[in-house]
Amino acid sequence: MSGSSQGTRVWKPISDEADHELFIANGREVGDGVFLEIELGPKSKVGSSNFQIFLDSKKLGRARFPVVRGLQNSGKFPGFNWLEITYFTDVLEFDDGQVKIPESIDLNIIAVLSEIVPNGGHLMIEYDSIPRKTTARALSAGVPPIITPLGSMMFSIGCGVAFKDWYISEGGREGPRKLQGFKAIDAHHERIRFGQSLDSIEEFMSKFQDLDWDLQILIRPLADATITLLRSKLELPHGPPTRS
């Protein structure tokens, strides 16, 4: 029995809501023969849309339970436009048994959802789940969000011009710990924020050796790749910072 059909039915296919912002993500292919099926739930107290996403595989059929649950909000001003992933699992149950979801599909799901976030909006993703445990460890060790596994993913899809780490839920009402990644308002804003991100990474690298060895192995490639990309975008040479 799928998660949408348990008990009183409160979820409905997004195909019934063609005007909804999430509609463009429905049916998108995120893996070889793997597609997104989105359902909408009741509105939150502030009017945000509850949603859940199932994976439908040509080979395995539809997963019994959702891979993602979250909230989506639209508004007049950029900051009112956001999407939050409150739940993610990398192990799904199909009729033939359990299947581990590869990182490529994880990234593709997030990339598709990021298309709904406009310039100046933000994407929030929980990091309390088991698949995000390395990000949780890295953040608690002081690693800049942009070079954590989750932050690096968010940066790669354009939702990482700046970050806020919600490591303590406000008043206990904000759900799990989450990483908030912002989209740039414009090219000028992007350049300023990229410069700040580069500074924070290069400052952190001076104490990189203080990390646990297993974190060093995971974080170093992300740091090197991000530094190279940021310097390229800022048209800076490799080596020590030269910006005024």
VOGUTOR-304007 format. One record per residue (C-alpha): residue number from 1; residue in one letter; y, z, x. Coordinates in pm, 1 decimal, padded with zeros to 6 digits. Layout:
<sites>
   i aa        Y        Z        X
 NUM  a        Y        Z        X
...
</sites>
This chain:
<sites>
   i aa        Y        Z        X
   1  m  00000.0  00000.0  00000.0
   2  s  00336.2 -00098.9  00148.3
   3  g  00619.6  00144.8  00197.7
   4  s  00818.7 -00033.0 -00073.2
   5  s  00560.5  00021.2 -00345.7
   6  q  00483.9  00390.6 -00299.8
   7  g  00590.4  00609.3 -00591.5
   8  t  00888.5  00505.4 -00802.5
   9  r  01014.8  00171.1 -00684.5
  10  v  01362.8  00215.7 -00538.3
  11  w  01354.4 -00073.3 -00294.2
  12  k  01410.7 -00434.8 -00388.9
  13  p  01382.9 -00759.3 -00190.8
  14  i  01714.3 -00870.2 -00045.8
  15  s  01634.3 -01216.2 -00180.9
  16  d  01769.1 -01075.4 -00509.9
  17  e  02106.1 -01010.4 -00339.9
  18  a  02216.3 -01341.3 -00189.0
  19  d  02575.0 -01217.3 -00141.7
  20  h  02474.5 -00916.7  00069.5
  21  e  02573.7 -00920.6  00438.4
  22  l  02211.7 -00860.2  00544.9
  23  f  02088.0 -01163.7  00353.5
  24  i  02139.5 -01393.4  00654.2
  25  a  01886.8 -01188.0  00853.7
  26  n  01611.3 -01215.8  00595.3
  27  g  01331.9 -01453.9  00690.5
  28  r  01449.7 -01489.7  01050.3
  29  e  01179.5 -01546.2  01311.3
  30  v  01172.5 -01274.4  01577.7
  31  g  00844.0 -01366.8  01744.5
  32  d  00584.5 -01642.0  01740.0
  33  g  00515.5 -01667.2  01367.9
  34  v  00668.2 -01324.4  01300.7
  35  f  00943.1 -01301.3  01039.8
  36  l  01175.3 -01036.8  00895.6
  37  e  01145.1 -00924.1  00534.5
  38  i  01435.6 -00704.3  00428.5
  39  e  01452.1 -00468.1  00133.9
  40  l  01754.9 -00283.1 -00000.7
  41  g  01753.4  00072.9 -00128.8
  42  p  02005.9  00291.5 -00310.3
  43  k  02361.8  00312.0 -00181.6
  44  s  02459.3  00616.7  00022.7
  45  k  02725.8  00862.6 -00093.9
  46  v  02991.6  00663.6  00092.4
  47  g  02873.1  00327.7 -00039.0
  48  s  02669.7  00210.5  00261.2
  49  s  02356.3  00004.7  00199.1
  50  n  02018.6  00155.1  00282.9
  51  f  01779.6 -00107.6  00412.7
  52  q  01431.6 -00135.3  00558.5
  53  i  01267.5 -00421.9  00743.9
  54  f  00903.8 -00526.8  00741.1
  55  l  00743.2 -00770.8  00982.3
  56  d  00547.7 -01054.1  00824.0
  57  s  00308.5 -01229.7  01062.8
  58  k  00140.4 -01562.1  00996.6
  59  k -00170.9 -01428.3  01170.7
  60  l -00175.6 -01064.8  01058.2
  61  g  00006.3 -01067.4  00726.7
  62  r  00275.6 -00823.0  00627.0
  63  a  00289.9 -00481.5  00792.8
  64  r  00210.2 -00191.1  00563.0
  65  f  00516.8  00006.5  00665.7
  66  p  00866.1 -00086.8  00789.2
  67  v  00948.9 -00138.2  01154.5
  68  v  01314.7 -00043.3  01100.5
  69  r  01517.9  00156.4  00852.2
  70  g  01891.8  00186.0  00854.8
  71  l  02234.2  00168.6  00695.0
  72  q  02492.2 -00108.6  00678.1
  73  n  02858.6 -00081.8  00585.7
  74  s  03141.8 -00328.1  00533.0
  75  g  03511.9 -00259.6  00502.8
  76  k  03865.6 -00389.6  00532.3
  77  f  03924.0 -00275.5  00890.3
  78  p  03705.9 -00353.4  01197.6
  79  g  03591.5  00006.2  01242.7
  80  f  03460.7  00015.2  00886.1
  81  n  03208.4 -00259.1  00965.9
  82  w  02892.8 -00120.1  01119.7
  83  l  02516.7 -00118.0  01113.7
  84  e  02299.1  00180.0  01201.6
  85  i  01928.2  00184.5  01282.0
  86  t  01806.7  00531.7  01189.3
  87  y  01434.0  00469.0  01238.2
  88  f  01228.0  00242.9  01462.6
  89  t  00859.0  00228.4  01545.4
  90  d  00684.9  00009.7  01799.7
  91  v  00340.1  00056.8  01643.4
  92  l  00271.8 -00108.0  01307.6
  93  e -00028.2 -00100.6  01080.6
  94  f -00168.2 -00426.0  00943.6
  95  d -00480.4 -00485.1  00736.7
  96  d -00678.5 -00550.2  01056.2
  97  g -00552.4 -00241.6  01237.3
  98  q -00261.5 -00119.1  01446.5
  99  v -00050.3 -00346.5  01664.4
 100  k  00203.9 -00247.2  01930.0
 101  i  00530.3 -00434.9  01892.7
 102  p  00640.8 -00602.2  02219.0
 103  e  00986.7 -00537.0  02359.4
 104  s  01079.7 -00900.8  02300.9
 105  i  01044.7 -00855.9  01924.3
 106  d  01234.2 -00525.7  01941.4
 107  l  01520.6 -00705.9  02115.2
 108  n  01511.3 -00999.3  01874.5
 109  i  01529.4 -00770.5  01571.3
 110  i  01835.8 -00597.3  01714.0
 111  a  01991.1 -00930.6  01812.0
 112  v  01955.0 -01066.7  01458.9
 113  l  02106.4 -00752.3  01307.2
 114  s  02394.9 -00759.9  01555.4
 115  e  02508.4 -01091.7  01408.1
 116  i  02617.8 -00901.1  01098.2
 117  v  02858.3 -00684.4  01300.1
 118  p  03202.1 -00852.7  01335.1
 119  n  03441.8 -00824.5  01627.9
 120  g  03571.4 -00468.7  01646.8
 121  g  03270.7 -00334.3  01457.7
 122  h  02985.2 -00132.7  01600.4
 123  l  02608.9 -00098.1  01609.4
 124  m  02436.8  00241.6  01620.1
 125  i  02072.7  00288.9  01718.4
 126  e  01873.8  00611.9  01722.6
 127  y  01708.6  00726.6  02043.2
 128  d  01506.4  01020.9  01912.7
 129  s  01195.8  00810.1  01850.1
 130  i  00909.4  00787.9  02099.1
 131  p  00987.8  00424.7  02196.9
 132  r  01339.5  00535.6  02299.5
 133  k  01235.7  00843.3  02500.3
 134  t  01332.5  00689.9  02836.5
 135  t  01682.9  00625.0  02707.7
 136  a  01701.7  00986.0  02587.7
 137  r  01600.3  01113.8  02932.2
 138  a  01841.4  00882.8  03110.8
 139  l  02137.2  00981.1  02895.1
 140  s  02062.9  01352.2  02938.2
 141  a  02056.8  01292.0  03315.8
 142  g  02405.5  01142.5  03305.4
 143  v  02314.8  00774.4  03335.2
 144  p  02592.9  00554.4  03191.3
 145  p  02476.8  00425.4  02850.5
 146  i  02518.2  00060.6  02948.4
 147  i  02238.7  00083.4  03209.4
 148  t  01988.0  00273.9  02996.5
 149  p  01708.4  00066.1  02839.6
 150  l  01862.2  00082.9  02491.5
 151  g  02220.8  00044.3  02608.1
 152  s  02127.5 -00253.0  02823.4
 153  m  01972.1 -00421.0  02519.5
 154  m  02283.5 -00356.0  02312.9
 155  f  02505.2 -00489.7  02591.3
 156  s  02295.2 -00806.1  02618.0
 157  i  02353.0 -00890.7  02250.9
 158  g  02727.8 -00828.5  02256.4
 159  c  02735.2 -00474.4  02115.9
 160  g  02803.8 -00289.8  02439.4
 161  v  03164.2 -00345.1  02539.9
 162  a  03191.6  00035.0  02513.3
 163  f  02958.0  00316.0  02408.3
 164  k  02962.2  00657.0  02244.7
 165  d  02663.0  00886.7  02280.6
 166  w  02603.4  01091.5  01966.6
 167  y  02378.6  01343.0  02138.1
 168  i  02474.8  01621.5  01898.2
 169  s  02470.7  01547.7  01526.7
 170  e  02802.8  01639.2  01369.5
 171  g  02745.7  01935.9  01141.2
 172  g  02377.7  01851.6  01134.5
 173  r  02451.1  01574.1  00884.9
 174  e  02457.2  01265.8  01103.9
 175  g  02083.7  01213.6  01143.2
 176  p  01905.7  01159.0  01476.4
 177  r  02071.4  01125.7  01815.4
 178  k  02208.2  00776.3  01848.0
 179  l  02389.7  00539.0  02078.4
 180  q  02694.2  00365.1  01935.9
 181  g  02783.1  00030.4  02091.1
 182  f  03103.8 -00155.6  02013.5
 183  k  03187.3 -00523.7  01985.1
 184  a  03509.4 -00631.3  02153.3
 185  i  03810.1 -00706.9  01935.5
 186  d  03911.0 -00999.2  02157.1
 187  a  03879.7 -01133.0  02513.0
 188  h  04154.5 -00903.5  02645.9
 189  h  03986.7 -00595.8  02501.7
 190  e  03653.2 -00711.0  02643.0
 191  r  03793.1 -00750.4  02993.9
 192  i  03951.8 -00405.1  02993.4
 193  r  03633.7 -00239.5  02871.4
 194  f  03412.7 -00432.5  03112.4
 195  g  03629.0 -00310.8  03399.3
 196  q  03590.6  00047.2  03283.1
 197  s  03214.3  00002.8  03249.0
 198  l  03187.6 -00138.3  03599.7
 199  d  03382.7  00155.1  03741.2
 200  s  03156.8  00405.5  03565.7
 201  i  02839.1  00238.3  03692.3
 202  e  02956.9  00208.4  04052.0
 203  e  03073.6  00570.1  04051.5
 204  f  02737.1  00680.9  03915.1
 205  m  02543.8  00485.2  04179.0
 206  s  02681.5  00718.1  04447.7
 207  k  02459.9  00992.9  04301.9
 208  f  02178.5  00768.6  04183.1
 209  q  01934.0  00933.9  04424.9
 210  d  01957.5  01256.1  04223.1
 211  l  01758.7  01099.3  03939.1
 212  d  01385.9  01158.1  03904.0
 213  w  01193.5  00886.8  04085.3
 214  d  01044.2  00733.8  03772.7
 215  l  01392.1  00700.7  03622.8
 216  q  01520.4  00543.5  03943.5
 217  i  01249.2  00277.9  03921.5
 218  l  01341.2  00196.9  03561.0
 219  i  01719.4  00218.5  03588.1
 220  r  01783.6  00046.5  03922.9
 221  p  01706.2 -00310.4  03804.2
 222  l  01922.0 -00257.9  03495.4
 223  a  02208.8 -00125.2  03706.6
 224  d  02191.1 -00408.9  03959.4
 225  a  02175.0 -00676.1  03689.0
 226  t  02460.9 -00522.8  03491.4
 227  i  02685.7 -00484.3  03796.4
 228  t  02622.5 -00847.1  03891.3
 229  l  02697.3 -00969.3  03539.0
 230  l  03012.2 -00759.8  03497.3
 231  r  03148.5 -00868.9  03834.2
 232  s  03082.2 -01229.3  03738.4
 233  k  03261.2 -01190.9  03404.5
 234  l  03553.4 -01018.9  03577.5
 235  e  03553.2 -01283.5  03853.9
 236  l  03510.8 -01020.7  04123.0
 237  p  03319.5 -01060.8  04450.5
 238  h  03011.5 -00854.0  04517.4
 239  g  03072.0 -00529.7  04700.7
 240  p  03317.2 -00240.9  04654.4
 241  p  03568.3 -00259.3  04366.4
 242  t  03881.3 -00459.9  04447.2
 243  r  04071.9 -00434.9  04117.4
 244  s  04415.5 -00276.1  04115.5
</sites>
